[in-house]
């Protein structure tokens, strides 16, 4: 059974990975456009970022160079910093407005 699993992962074509990345990115876009909760929107943005990382790793693996994987490492570093800052902003908004619904937050309006 283990040999079958290894065989499937070693000989999968690039199309499967790209279709998975497309599905993940589409779910993220739909979530950003339809949801009003700031945390859910934030998670959907992270999902879109990870689908792009999957594309980078896929092409890096199939082309035989490490440039895409190194780029993914830097993207994940920036994403970790983005997550920390984004969650801090969401906590600050919740303390000021007592809600994380994006329709009710109007701090930047005059």
C-alpha positions in Angstrom: 0.0 0.0 0.0 2.8 2.4 0.9 4.5 1.7 -2.5 1.3 2.6 -4.3 1.1 6.0 -2.4 4.7 6.7 -3.2 4.2 5.8 -6.8 1.1 8.1 -7.1 2.9 11.1 -5.6 6.1 10.6 -7.6 4.4 10.3 -11.0 1.5 12.7 -10.7 1.4 15.2 -13.5 1.7 18.9 -13.1 -2.0 19.4 -14.0 -3.2 17.9 -10.7 -1.2 20.3 -8.7 -2.3 23.3 -10.8 -6.0 22.3 -10.6 -5.7 22.0 -6.8 -4.0 25.4 -6.6 -6.8 26.8 -8.8 -9.5 25.4 -6.5 -7.8 26.7 -3.4 -7.4 30.2 -5.0 -11.0 30.2 -6.1 -12.3 29.2 -2.6 -10.2 32.1 -1.2 -11.6 34.6 -3.7 -15.1 33.6 -3.1 -14.5 33.8 0.7 -13.1 37.3 0.4 -15.9 38.5 -1.8 -18.8 37.0 0.2 -17.8 37.0 3.9 -18.1 39.9 6.2 -16.2 38.6 9.2 -12.7 40.0 9.3 -11.1 36.8 10.6 -12.7 34.7 7.9 -11.6 37.2 5.2 -8.1 37.1 6.6 -8.0 33.3 6.5 -9.2 33.4 2.9 -6.4 35.8 1.9 -4.0 33.4 3.5 -5.5 30.5 1.6 -5.0 32.4 -1.7 -1.4 33.1 -0.7 -0.8 29.4 0.0 -2.3 28.4 -3.3 0.2 30.7 -5.1 3.0 29.0 -3.0 1.7 25.6 -4.2 2.1 26.9 -7.8 5.6 28.1 -7.2 6.7 24.8 -5.6 5.0 22.8 -8.4 6.9 24.6 -11.2 10.1 24.6 -9.2 9.8 20.8 -8.7 8.9 20.1 -12.3 11.5 22.4 -13.8 14.2 21.0 -11.6 15.5 24.2 -10.0 15.1 25.6 -6.4 14.3 29.2 -7.3 10.5 28.7 -6.7 11.1 27.0 -3.4 13.4 29.7 -2.1 10.8 32.3 -3.2 8.1 30.4 -1.3 10.4 30.4 1.8 10.5 34.2 1.7 6.7 34.5 1.0 6.0 32.4 4.1 8.2 34.6 6.2 6.3 37.7 5.0 3.0 35.9 5.5 3.9 35.1 9.1 4.6 38.8 9.7 1.4 39.7 7.9 -0.6 37.4 10.1 0.8 38.9 13.3 0.2 42.4 12.2 -3.3 41.6 10.7 -4.4 39.9 13.9 -3.2 42.8 16.0 -5.2 45.2 13.8 -8.3 42.9 14.1 -7.9 42.8 17.9 -7.5 46.6 18.1 -10.6 47.1 15.9 -12.6 44.7 18.2 -11.5 46.6 21.3 -12.6 49.9 19.7 -15.8 48.9 17.9 -16.8 45.6 19.7 -17.3 43.9 16.4 -15.3 42.4 13.6 -18.0 42.6 11.0 -16.4 44.5 8.1 -19.7 46.3 7.2 -19.8 48.0 10.6 -16.2 49.1 10.7 -16.0 52.7 9.2 -12.9 54.1 10.9 -11.4 55.5 7.7 -14.5 57.4 6.8 -14.7 61.2 7.4 
